[in-house]
Amino acid sequence: MEANKFLDAKGLACPMPIVKTRKAMNDLLSGQILEIHATDKGAKNDLTAWAKSGGHELVKHEEENGILKFWIIKG
């Protein structure tokens, strides 16, 4: 999946992945995609809940070699 912007949140503990995601989403237009890479295991639940509450859509997530990858479409 091709993203319009990439956010490297690896090594950051909660709540920093959400804080950085919120800031990065502000730079996107509605319908654009943000790709996030994180290592905090809580990021999956946090980003899922954050996207839903903010009117965004978490369209894909996967884990590869301990890195959690997320793709969120801005609402």
N, CA, C and O of each residue as an XYZ file, in Angstrom:
300
protein
N       0.852     -1.179      0.000
C       0.000      0.000      0.000
C       0.896      1.240      0.000
O       1.810      1.362      0.816
N       0.620      2.145     -0.918
C       1.455      3.327     -1.038
C       0.910      4.457     -0.169
O      -0.265      4.814     -0.257
N       1.789      5.016      0.678
C       1.398      6.080      1.593
C       1.859      7.434      1.063
O       2.828      7.530      0.310
N       1.139      8.478      1.477
C       1.517      9.836      1.119
C       2.578     10.380      2.066
O       3.348     11.269      1.703
N       2.616      9.838      3.289
C       3.569     10.293      4.299
C       3.951      9.102      5.162
O       3.147      8.196      5.380
N       5.199      9.112      5.657
C       5.711      8.032      6.505
C       6.093      8.594      7.863
O       6.696      9.664      7.949
N       5.742      7.872      8.928
C       6.104      8.261     10.286
C       6.863      7.116     10.941
O       6.355      5.998     11.034
N       8.071      7.397     11.391
C       8.883      6.412     12.108
C       8.703      6.653     13.602
O       9.263      7.600     14.154
N       7.919      5.795     14.257
C       7.677      5.911     15.697
C       8.327      4.744     16.443
O       7.941      4.433     17.570
N       9.310      4.100     15.815
C       9.988      2.973     16.457
C      10.762      3.466     17.671
O      11.391      4.524     17.634
N      10.708      2.681     18.754
C      11.435      3.023     19.968
C      10.706      4.001     20.871
O      11.194      4.316     21.956
N       9.555      4.484     20.448
C       8.789      5.428     21.262
C       7.750      4.677     22.088
O       7.091      3.759     21.599
N       7.618      5.083     23.347
C       6.627      4.469     24.235
C       5.365      5.327     24.251
O       5.395      6.520     23.949
N       4.267      4.688     24.608
C       2.982      5.362     24.727
C       3.133      6.574     25.654
O       3.765      6.432     26.700
N       2.611      7.715     25.346
C       1.675      8.024     24.265
C       2.326      8.635     23.017
O       1.621      9.140     22.144
N       3.653      8.596     22.923
C       4.337      9.310     21.840
C       3.940      8.856     20.423
O       3.830      9.712     19.545
N       3.721      7.559     20.154
C       3.278      7.215     18.793
C       1.978      7.923     18.394
O       1.819      8.322     17.241
N       1.052      8.078     19.341
C      -0.211      8.772     19.060
C       0.030     10.258     18.860
O      -0.527     10.864     17.946
N       0.859     10.845     19.712
C       1.170     12.281     19.607
C       1.793     12.580     18.244
O       1.405     13.536     17.572
N       2.756     11.760     17.845
C       3.428     11.965     16.552
C       2.473     11.694     15.387
O       2.528     12.382     14.368
N       1.595     10.693     15.535
C       0.620     10.382     14.490
C      -0.331     11.556     14.297
O      -0.606     11.951     13.164
N      -0.830     12.112     15.386
C      -1.750     13.249     15.308
C      -1.096     14.413     14.567
O      -1.719     15.037     13.708
N       0.155     14.701     14.901
C       0.889     15.801     14.256
C       1.079     15.525     12.761
O       0.901     16.421     11.936
N       1.439     14.291     12.415
C       1.660     13.933     11.010
C       0.359     13.998     10.213
O       0.368     14.403      9.051
N      -0.752     13.606     10.821
C      -2.043     13.622     10.125
C      -2.481     15.047      9.790
O      -3.198     15.270      8.815
N      -2.049     16.003     10.601
C      -2.405     17.398     10.345
C      -1.828     17.896      9.022
O      -2.353     18.841      8.433
N      -0.757     17.268      8.555
C      -0.108     17.666      7.299
C      -0.750     17.033      6.067
O      -0.396     17.376      4.939
N      -1.694     16.109      6.276
C      -2.312     15.391      5.162
C      -3.680     15.973      4.817
O      -4.339     16.604      5.643
N      -4.080     15.741      3.581
C      -5.418     16.101      3.137
C      -6.340     14.898      3.332
O      -5.874     13.761      3.405
N      -7.616     15.144      3.414
C      -8.592     14.069      3.550
C      -8.423     13.055      2.420
O      -8.329     13.427      1.250
N      -8.385     11.778      2.777
C      -8.219     10.712      1.795
C      -6.779     10.275      1.583
O      -6.528      9.255      0.942
N      -5.823     11.045      2.120
C      -4.423     10.650      1.985
C      -4.069      9.622      3.068
O      -4.761      9.493      4.078
N      -2.971      8.896      2.825
C      -2.595      7.774      3.695
C      -1.301      8.066      4.441
O      -0.320      8.537      3.864
N      -1.324      7.771      5.752
C      -0.142      7.861      6.598
C       0.293      6.443      6.948
O      -0.513      5.639      7.414
N       1.569      6.139      6.722
C       2.148      4.855      7.119
C       2.968      5.085      8.376
O       3.810      5.982      8.427
N       2.714      4.263      9.394
C       3.389      4.400     10.686
C       4.093      3.097     11.018
O       3.521      2.016     10.876
N       5.338      3.205     11.460
C       6.078      2.043     11.966
C       6.342      2.289     13.447
O       6.870      3.336     13.821
N       5.976      1.328     14.288
C       6.142      1.454     15.733
C       6.626      0.130     16.315
O       6.485     -0.926     15.699
N       7.197      0.211     17.508
C       7.635     -0.996     18.203
C       6.884     -1.183     19.520
O       6.981     -2.249     20.129
N       6.149     -0.189     19.968
C       5.372     -0.277     21.202
C       4.166     -1.182     20.959
O       3.323     -0.887     20.112
N       4.087     -2.282     21.704
C       3.013     -3.265     21.498
C       1.621     -2.671     21.730
O       0.640     -3.158     21.168
N       1.531     -1.626     22.549
C       0.245     -0.984     22.801
C      -0.223     -0.125     21.636
O      -1.369      0.324     21.620
N       0.643      0.106     20.668
C       0.302      0.980     19.546
C      -0.877      0.454     18.740
O      -1.659      1.239     18.203
N      -1.013     -0.854     18.648
C      -2.115     -1.420     17.853
C      -3.461     -0.972     18.406
O      -4.290     -0.442     17.666
N      -3.684     -1.178     19.688
C      -4.949     -0.775     20.300
C      -5.096      0.740     20.308
O      -6.172      1.273     20.034
N      -3.999      1.428     20.626
C      -4.044      2.891     20.710
C      -4.378      3.521     19.360
O      -5.251      4.384     19.273
N      -3.682      3.088     18.307
C      -3.906      3.676     16.988
C      -5.274      3.310     16.419
O      -5.908      4.118     15.739
N      -5.721      2.096     16.700
C      -7.046      1.680     16.244
C      -8.118      2.566     16.871
O      -9.001      3.069     16.175
N      -8.041      2.754     18.179
C      -9.020      3.584     18.893
C      -8.903      5.051     18.479
O      -9.915      5.725     18.291
N      -7.686      5.540     18.340
C      -7.477      6.937     17.963
C      -8.040      7.220     16.575
O      -8.718      8.228     16.378
N      -7.766      6.345     15.616
C      -8.242      6.535     14.250
C      -9.770      6.586     14.225
O     -10.361      7.457     13.586
N     -10.400      5.645     14.927
C     -11.858      5.573     14.952
C     -12.451      6.832     15.578
O     -13.408      7.392     15.043
N     -11.898      7.283     16.700
C     -12.445      8.453     17.395
C     -12.210      9.737     16.611
O     -12.944     10.711     16.779
N     -11.185      9.744     15.751
C     -10.882     10.942     14.977
C     -11.516     10.975     13.604
O     -11.315     11.928     12.850
N     -12.285      9.942     13.266
C     -12.940      9.901     11.970
C     -12.032      9.425     10.841
O     -12.328      9.633      9.664
N     -10.931      8.788     11.208
C      -9.993      8.248     10.220
C     -10.238      6.738     10.092
O     -11.019      6.158     10.847
N      -9.562      6.118      9.131
C      -9.756      4.682      8.928
C      -8.415      3.957      8.925
O      -7.554      4.228      8.089
N      -8.247      3.030      9.871
C      -7.070      2.153      9.886
C      -7.353      1.058      8.865
O      -8.140      0.148      9.128
N      -6.714      1.144      7.706
C      -7.051      0.234      6.615
C      -6.206     -1.032      6.594
O      -6.604     -2.040      6.009
N      -5.041     -0.982      7.229
C      -4.182     -2.163      7.215
C      -3.194     -2.084      8.365
O      -2.729     -1.002      8.725
N      -2.874     -3.246      8.943
C      -1.780     -3.314      9.908
C      -1.145     -4.691      9.801
O      -1.812     -5.689      9.525
N       0.145     -4.716     10.023
C       0.876     -5.979      9.985
C       2.090     -5.863     10.896
O       2.493     -4.767     11.284
N       2.662     -7.015     11.228
C       3.867     -7.038     12.045
C       4.945     -7.782     11.269
O       4.717     -8.853     10.707
N       6.125     -7.176     11.259
C       7.249     -7.764     10.528
C       8.528     -7.556     11.334
O       8.957     -6.422     11.546
N       9.126     -8.641     11.776
C      10.375     -8.583     12.554
C      10.263     -7.666     13.767
O      11.185     -6.905     14.060
N       9.127     -7.737     14.477
C       8.936     -6.940     15.689
C       8.525     -5.497     15.434
O       8.367     -4.720     16.376
N       8.352     -5.136     14.174
C       7.925     -3.778     13.834
C       6.455     -3.818     13.433
O       6.059     -4.554     12.529
N       5.666     -3.020     14.117
C       4.244     -2.913     13.813
C       4.075     -1.843     12.742
O       4.588     -0.732     12.880
N       3.357     -2.178     11.679
C       3.146     -1.247     10.571
C       1.651     -0.975     10.422
O       0.828     -1.890     10.445
N       1.328      0.292     10.272
C      -0.070      0.715     10.178
C      -0.241      1.659      8.998
O       0.656      2.436      8.674
N      -1.409      1.582      8.357
C      -1.767      2.513      7.293
C      -3.115      3.104      7.653
O      -4.104      2.384      7.788
N      -3.152      4.437      7.811
C      -4.376      5.135      8.206
C      -4.745      6.154      7.134
O      -3.917      6.963      6.716
N      -6.006      6.102      6.694
C      -6.512      7.086      5.748
C      -7.136      8.228      6.539
O      -7.969      8.007      7.418
N      -6.724      9.454      6.217
C      -7.271     10.610      6.911
C      -8.732     10.810      6.509
O      -9.077     10.768      5.328
N      -9.578     11.027      7.508
C     -10.999     11.236      7.282
C     -11.338     12.650      6.869
O     -12.507     12.965      6.646
